[in-house]
């Protein structure tokens, strides 16, 4: 998400923004101006960070993951979605069930 926030911040530094309506307009403009590749990178990083958080049982003490997005994109094999293996998913559900940090109903497949 850093890429999106950097783009928004750069607009904020170039254009004076007064009021919430102007801020919303500036955020929408920053989002529209961002390339599809940058947005893909942001969401792949977010997915990979979520897998790291699951591995760390909800903690955020992990090294930022690097999957070589530019290289994979050049080869035409950049994934749009990162998968989470069943064992990691099941262990994360156990951690969530043992904590008071959430409701497992949100994580069960719809029937």
N, CA and C atoms as an extended XYZ file, in Angstrom:
333
Properties=species:S:1:pos:R:3:atomname:S:1:resname:S:1:resid:I:1 pbc="F F F"
N         0.818       -1.194        0.000 N   UNK     1
C         0.000        0.000        0.000 CA  UNK     1
C         0.862        1.258        0.000 C   UNK     1
N         2.138        1.068        0.284 N   UNK     2
C         3.023        2.222        0.345 CA  UNK     2
C         2.987        3.017       -0.951 C   UNK     2
N         2.935        2.334       -2.086 N   UNK     3
C         2.905        3.026       -3.370 CA  UNK     3
C         1.711        3.951       -3.499 C   UNK     3
N         0.546        3.485       -3.069 N   UNK     4
C        -0.658        4.304       -3.137 CA  UNK     4
C        -0.536        5.505       -2.215 C   UNK     4
N        -0.062        5.281       -0.982 N   UNK     5
C         0.064        6.384       -0.037 CA  UNK     5
C         1.109        7.389       -0.498 C   UNK     5
N         2.195        6.919       -1.114 N   UNK     6
C         3.208        7.836       -1.645 CA  UNK     6
C         2.620        8.713       -2.739 C   UNK     6
N         1.813        8.120       -3.604 N   UNK     7
C         1.190        8.890       -4.684 CA  UNK     7
C         0.242        9.939       -4.123 C   UNK     7
N        -0.533        9.556       -3.131 N   UNK     8
C        -1.460       10.502       -2.511 CA  UNK     8
C        -0.685       11.623       -1.834 C   UNK     8
N         0.376       11.265       -1.127 N   UNK     9
C         1.167       12.269       -0.429 CA  UNK     9
C         1.836       13.226       -1.414 C   UNK     9
N         2.296       12.719       -2.546 N   UNK    10
C         2.938       13.608       -3.522 CA  UNK    10
C         1.937       14.612       -4.079 C   UNK    10
N         0.691       14.200       -4.266 N   UNK    11
C        -0.344       15.137       -4.716 CA  UNK    11
C        -0.593       16.179       -3.634 C   UNK    11
N        -0.627       15.720       -2.397 N   UNK    12
C        -0.862       16.626       -1.285 CA  UNK    12
C         0.223       17.693       -1.215 C   UNK    12
N         1.460       17.315       -1.533 N   UNK    13
C         2.563       18.267       -1.475 CA  UNK    13
C         2.543       19.238       -2.649 C   UNK    13
N         1.951       18.857       -3.778 N   UNK    14
C         1.904       19.717       -4.957 CA  UNK    14
C         0.682       20.622       -4.985 C   UNK    14
N        -0.410       20.140       -4.436 N   UNK    15
C        -1.677       20.864       -4.527 CA  UNK    15
C        -2.204       21.119       -3.119 C   UNK    15
N        -2.469       22.379       -2.792 N   UNK    16
C        -3.052       22.630       -1.467 CA  UNK    16
C        -4.462       22.040       -1.388 C   UNK    16
N        -4.710       21.304       -0.343 N   UNK    17
C        -6.011       20.652       -0.175 CA  UNK    17
C        -6.690       21.249        1.048 C   UNK    17
N        -7.882       21.776        0.815 N   UNK    18
C        -8.660       22.377        1.897 CA  UNK    18
C       -10.012       21.682        1.953 C   UNK    18
N       -10.288       21.021        3.054 N   UNK    19
C       -11.579       20.385        3.234 CA  UNK    19
C       -11.600       18.934        2.788 C   UNK    19
N       -12.556       18.202        3.326 N   UNK    20
C       -12.662       16.767        3.086 CA  UNK    20
C       -13.023       16.462        1.632 C   UNK    20
N       -13.865       17.283        1.022 N   UNK    21
C       -14.245       17.033       -0.371 CA  UNK    21
C       -13.034       17.121       -1.295 C   UNK    21
N       -12.173       18.111       -1.064 N   UNK    22
C       -10.957       18.235       -1.876 CA  UNK    22
C       -10.009       17.071       -1.625 C   UNK    22
N        -9.939       16.599       -0.389 N   UNK    23
C        -9.088       15.454       -0.073 CA  UNK    23
C        -9.584       14.209       -0.806 C   UNK    23
N       -10.883       13.987       -0.782 N   UNK    24
C       -11.463       12.831       -1.474 CA  UNK    24
C       -11.179       12.916       -2.971 C   UNK    24
N       -11.340       14.093       -3.549 N   UNK    25
C       -11.055       14.284       -4.973 CA  UNK    25
C        -9.590       13.997       -5.278 C   UNK    25
N        -8.683       14.460       -4.410 N   UNK    26
C        -7.248       14.233       -4.614 CA  UNK    26
C        -6.905       12.749       -4.518 C   UNK    26
N        -7.516       12.043       -3.573 N   UNK    27
C        -7.267       10.604       -3.427 CA  UNK    27
C        -7.768        9.864       -4.661 C   UNK    27
N        -8.945       10.216       -5.128 N   UNK    28
C        -9.484        9.576       -6.334 CA  UNK    28
C        -8.586        9.839       -7.542 C   UNK    28
N        -8.063       11.056       -7.659 N   UNK    29
C        -7.173       11.386       -8.776 CA  UNK    29
C        -5.876       10.588       -8.681 C   UNK    29
N        -5.329       10.463       -7.474 N   UNK    30
C        -4.089        9.696       -7.290 CA  UNK    30
C        -4.316        8.239       -7.666 C   UNK    30
N        -5.450        7.702       -7.282 N   UNK    31
C        -5.769        6.310       -7.590 CA  UNK    31
C        -5.898        6.117       -9.103 C   UNK    31
N        -6.564        7.065       -9.777 N   UNK    32
C        -6.742        6.968      -11.232 CA  UNK    32
C        -5.415        7.087      -11.974 C   UNK    32
N        -4.521        7.920      -11.456 N   UNK    33
C        -3.237        8.157      -12.129 CA  UNK    33
C        -2.243        7.019      -11.941 C   UNK    33
N        -2.501        6.139      -11.000 N   UNK    34
C        -1.561        5.063      -10.713 CA  UNK    34
C        -1.666        3.965      -11.774 C   UNK    34
N        -0.519        3.431      -12.162 N   UNK    35
C        -0.513        2.393      -13.203 CA  UNK    35
C        -1.070        1.074      -12.661 C   UNK    35
N        -1.554        0.260      -13.575 N   UNK    36
C        -2.069       -1.061      -13.198 CA  UNK    36
C        -0.964       -1.918      -12.588 C   UNK    36
N         0.267       -1.798      -13.108 N   UNK    37
C         1.385       -2.567      -12.552 CA  UNK    37
C         1.650       -2.190      -11.099 C   UNK    37
N         1.601       -0.889      -10.801 N   UNK    38
C         1.827       -0.443       -9.423 CA  UNK    38
C         0.741       -0.979       -8.508 C   UNK    38
N        -0.507       -0.914       -8.954 N   UNK    39
C        -1.602       -1.442       -8.138 CA  UNK    39
C        -1.463       -2.946       -7.935 C   UNK    39
N        -1.089       -3.670       -8.990 N   UNK    40
C        -0.849       -5.112       -8.847 CA  UNK    40
C         0.237       -5.370       -7.809 C   UNK    40
N         1.319       -4.604       -7.880 N   UNK    41
C         2.412       -4.763       -6.906 CA  UNK    41
C         1.931       -4.535       -5.487 C   UNK    41
N         1.145       -3.483       -5.289 N   UNK    42
C         0.650       -3.151       -3.954 CA  UNK    42
C        -0.166       -4.309       -3.389 C   UNK    42
N        -1.081       -4.844       -4.188 N   UNK    43
C        -1.953       -5.892       -3.666 CA  UNK    43
C        -1.236       -7.232       -3.519 C   UNK    43
N        -0.228       -7.492       -4.342 N   UNK    44
C         0.576       -8.702       -4.138 CA  UNK    44
C         1.386       -8.596       -2.848 C   UNK    44
N         1.951       -7.423       -2.587 N   UNK    45
C         2.693       -7.219       -1.339 CA  UNK    45
C         1.759       -7.401       -0.148 C   UNK    45
N         0.563       -6.829       -0.236 N   UNK    46
C        -0.411       -6.972        0.846 CA  UNK    46
C        -0.737       -8.443        1.100 C   UNK    46
N        -0.971       -9.211        0.044 N   UNK    47
C        -1.270      -10.636        0.209 CA  UNK    47
C        -0.101      -11.380        0.844 C   UNK    47
N         1.117      -11.066        0.398 N   UNK    48
C         2.291      -11.741        0.942 CA  UNK    48
C         2.505      -11.364        2.409 C   UNK    48
N         2.254      -10.108        2.747 N   UNK    49
C         2.360       -9.691        4.152 CA  UNK    49
C         1.322      -10.412        5.009 C   UNK    49
N         0.120      -10.597        4.468 N   UNK    50
C        -0.906      -11.321        5.225 CA  UNK    50
C        -0.473      -12.756        5.488 C   UNK    50
N         0.167      -13.392        4.519 N   UNK    51
C         0.679      -14.752        4.754 CA  UNK    51
C         1.739      -14.731        5.849 C   UNK    51
N         2.588      -13.711        5.859 N   UNK    52
C         3.608      -13.602        6.914 CA  UNK    52
C         2.955      -13.436        8.280 C   UNK    52
N         1.924      -12.621        8.359 N   UNK    53
C         1.214      -12.418        9.628 CA  UNK    53
C         0.598      -13.733       10.096 C   UNK    53
N         0.037      -14.512        9.176 N   UNK    54
C        -0.530      -15.813        9.543 CA  UNK    54
C         0.556      -16.741       10.074 C   UNK    54
N         1.722      -16.751        9.411 N   UNK    55
C         2.832      -17.599        9.873 CA  UNK    55
C         3.315      -17.174       11.256 C   UNK    55
N         3.241      -15.871       11.544 N   UNK    56
C         3.710      -15.333       12.822 CA  UNK    56
C         2.599      -15.321       13.876 C   UNK    56
N         1.516      -16.006       13.585 N   UNK    57
C         0.383      -16.132       14.513 CA  UNK    57
C        -0.168      -14.766       14.946 C   UNK    57
N        -0.295      -13.883       13.985 N   UNK    58
C        -0.896      -12.578       14.230 CA  UNK    58
C         0.089      -11.475       14.546 C   UNK    58
N         1.320      -11.811       14.749 N   UNK    59
C         2.330      -10.796       15.066 CA  UNK    59
C         2.810      -10.124       13.779 C   UNK    59
N         3.444       -8.978       13.945 N   UNK    60
C         3.935       -8.273       12.759 CA  UNK    60
C         5.455       -8.152       12.751 C   UNK    60
N         6.125       -9.064       13.407 N   UNK    61
C         7.587       -9.085       13.418 CA  UNK    61
C         8.074      -10.057       12.352 C   UNK    61
N         8.215       -9.578       11.134 N   UNK    62
C         8.666      -10.425       10.034 CA  UNK    62
C         9.404       -9.551        9.022 C   UNK    62
N        10.258      -10.178        8.259 N   UNK    63
C        10.945       -9.470        7.179 CA  UNK    63
C         9.970       -9.288        6.020 C   UNK    63
N        10.021       -8.136        5.392 N   UNK    64
C         9.146       -7.911        4.245 CA  UNK    64
C         9.476       -8.905        3.144 C   UNK    64
N         8.465       -9.559        2.613 N   UNK    65
C         8.701      -10.581        1.591 CA  UNK    65
C         9.099       -9.962        0.250 C   UNK    65
N         9.908      -10.685       -0.492 N   UNK    66
C        10.304      -10.273       -1.845 CA  UNK    66
C        10.071      -11.464       -2.771 C   UNK    66
N         9.222      -11.266       -3.770 N   UNK    67
C         8.936      -12.376       -4.686 CA  UNK    67
C         9.463      -12.111       -6.092 C   UNK    67
N        10.160      -10.999       -6.284 N   UNK    68
C        10.707      -10.701       -7.608 CA  UNK    68
C         9.630      -10.369       -8.623 C   UNK    68
N         8.754       -9.429       -8.261 N   UNK    69
C         7.608       -9.112       -9.117 CA  UNK    69
C         8.015       -8.657      -10.519 C   UNK    69
N         9.028       -7.792      -10.617 N   UNK    70
C         9.436       -7.280      -11.936 CA  UNK    70
C         9.919       -8.418      -12.834 C   UNK    70
N        10.706       -9.309      -12.276 N   UNK    71
C        11.223      -10.440      -13.051 CA  UNK    71
C        10.077      -11.359      -13.491 C   UNK    71
N         9.165      -11.659      -12.568 N   UNK    72
C         8.019      -12.511      -12.902 CA  UNK    72
C         7.132      -11.840      -13.952 C   UNK    72
N         6.968      -10.513      -13.847 N   UNK    73
C         6.148       -9.786      -14.821 CA  UNK    73
C         6.789       -9.856      -16.211 C   UNK    73
N         8.103       -9.672      -16.276 N   UNK    74
C         8.797       -9.746      -17.575 CA  UNK    74
C         8.636      -11.123      -18.215 C   UNK    74
N         8.627      -12.160      -17.388 N   UNK    75
C         8.464      -13.524      -17.903 CA  UNK    75
C         7.004      -13.853      -18.205 C   UNK    75
N         6.095      -12.956      -17.801 N   UNK    76
C         4.674      -13.191      -18.030 CA  UNK    76
C         4.053      -14.185      -17.071 C   UNK    76
N         4.678      -14.377      -15.901 N   UNK    77
C         4.163      -15.370      -14.944 CA  UNK    77
C         3.872      -14.762      -13.567 C   UNK    77
N         3.673      -13.451      -13.519 N   UNK    78
C         3.346      -12.809      -12.246 CA  UNK    78
C         1.942      -13.234      -11.824 C   UNK    78
N         1.798      -13.826      -10.638 N   UNK    79
C         0.458      -14.250      -10.206 CA  UNK    79
C        -0.406      -13.040       -9.856 C   UNK    79
N        -1.694      -13.171      -10.040 N   UNK    80
C        -2.618      -12.104       -9.632 CA  UNK    80
C        -3.061      -12.319       -8.192 C   UNK    80
N        -3.022      -13.576       -7.757 N   UNK    81
C        -3.441      -13.938       -6.403 CA  UNK    81
C        -2.410      -14.900       -5.837 C   UNK    81
N        -2.030      -14.696       -4.578 N   UNK    82
C        -1.125      -15.623       -3.906 CA  UNK    82
C        -1.955      -16.587       -3.075 C   UNK    82
N        -1.627      -17.847       -3.144 N   UNK    83
C        -2.401      -18.841       -2.399 CA  UNK    83
C        -1.836      -19.009       -0.994 C   UNK    83
N        -2.670      -19.534       -0.146 N   UNK    84
C        -2.298      -19.832        1.235 CA  UNK    84
C        -2.523      -21.331        1.412 C   UNK    84
N        -1.465      -22.055        1.792 N   UNK    85
C        -1.643      -23.506        1.891 CA  UNK    85
C        -2.588      -23.855        3.045 C   UNK    85
N        -3.216      -25.005        2.923 N   UNK    86
C        -4.250      -25.427        3.865 CA  UNK    86
C        -3.733      -25.506        5.295 C   UNK    86
N        -2.513      -25.984        5.482 N   UNK    87
C        -1.960      -26.113        6.831 CA  UNK    87
C        -1.823      -24.744        7.501 C   UNK    87
N        -1.349      -23.752        6.763 N   UNK    88
C        -1.222      -22.402        7.309 CA  UNK    88
C        -2.594      -21.832        7.636 C   UNK    88
N        -3.547      -22.017        6.751 N   UNK    89
C        -4.916      -21.548        6.973 CA  UNK    89
C        -5.510      -22.186        8.226 C   UNK    89
N        -5.360      -23.509        8.360 N   UNK    90
C        -5.909      -24.215        9.521 CA  UNK    90
C        -5.244      -23.759       10.815 C   UNK    90
N        -3.929      -23.571       10.803 N   UNK    91
C        -3.250      -23.130       12.027 CA  UNK    91
C        -3.666      -21.705       12.389 C   UNK    91
N        -3.896      -20.856       11.387 N   UNK    92
C        -4.354      -19.492       11.663 CA  UNK    92
C        -5.751      -19.505       12.274 C   UNK    92
N        -6.615      -20.408       11.804 N   UNK    93
C        -7.953      -20.519       12.390 CA  UNK    93
C        -7.877      -20.945       13.849 C   UNK    93
N        -6.950      -21.848       14.179 N   UNK    94
C        -6.779      -22.289       15.572 CA  UNK    94
C        -6.343      -21.108       16.436 C   UNK    94
N        -5.364      -20.348       15.953 N   UNK    95
C        -4.890      -19.178       16.701 CA  UNK    95
C        -6.033      -18.196       16.911 C   UNK    95
N        -6.821      -17.952       15.886 N   UNK    96
C        -7.938      -17.022       15.996 CA  UNK    96
C        -8.988      -17.538       16.978 C   UNK    96
N        -9.272      -18.825       16.935 N   UNK    97
C       -10.266      -19.409       17.843 CA  UNK    97
C        -9.817      -19.312       19.295 C   UNK    97
N        -8.507      -19.394       19.531 N   UNK    98
C        -7.979      -19.346       20.895 CA  UNK    98
C        -7.804      -17.922       21.403 C   UNK    98
N        -8.018      -16.956       20.562 N   UNK    99
C        -7.836      -15.560       20.966 CA  UNK    99
C        -9.192      -14.874       21.035 C   UNK    99
N        -9.155      -13.625       21.415 N   UNK   100
C       -10.389      -12.837       21.406 CA  UNK   100
C       -10.296      -11.767       20.311 C   UNK   100
N        -9.569      -12.101       19.233 N   UNK   101
C        -9.302      -11.100       18.200 CA  UNK   101
C       -10.216      -11.198       16.989 C   UNK   101
N       -11.189      -12.031       17.003 N   UNK   102
C       -12.024      -12.093       15.815 CA  UNK   102
C       -13.054      -13.190       15.885 C   UNK   102
N       -13.851      -13.260       14.871 N   UNK   103
C       -14.924      -14.221       14.782 CA  UNK   103
C       -14.636      -15.162       13.615 C   UNK   103
N       -14.553      -16.444       13.894 N   UNK   104
C       -14.249      -17.424       12.848 CA  UNK   104
C       -15.323      -17.498       11.774 C   UNK   104
N       -16.529      -17.020       12.075 N   UNK   105
C       -17.603      -17.079       11.082 CA  UNK   105
C       -17.221      -16.332        9.809 C   UNK   105
N       -16.356      -15.326        9.932 N   UNK   106
C       -15.931      -14.564        8.758 CA  UNK   106
C       -15.005      -15.372        7.858 C   UNK   106
N       -14.425      -16.443        8.380 N   UNK   107
C       -13.408      -17.188        7.650 CA  UNK   107
C       -13.884      -18.552        7.173 C   UNK   107
N       -15.103      -18.893        7.448 N   UNK   108
C       -15.645      -20.173        7.008 CA  UNK   108
C       -16.250      -20.008        5.616 C   UNK   108
N       -16.052      -20.994        4.753 N   UNK   109
C       -16.637      -20.891        3.407 CA  UNK   109
C       -18.161      -20.866        3.476 C   UNK   109
N       -18.753      -20.094        2.585 N   UNK   110
C       -20.218      -20.036        2.516 CA  UNK   110
C       -20.743      -21.357        1.984 C   UNK   110
N       -21.863      -21.768        2.501 N   UNK   111
C       -22.458      -23.036        2.056 CA  UNK   111
C       -23.460      -22.807        0.966 C   UNK   111
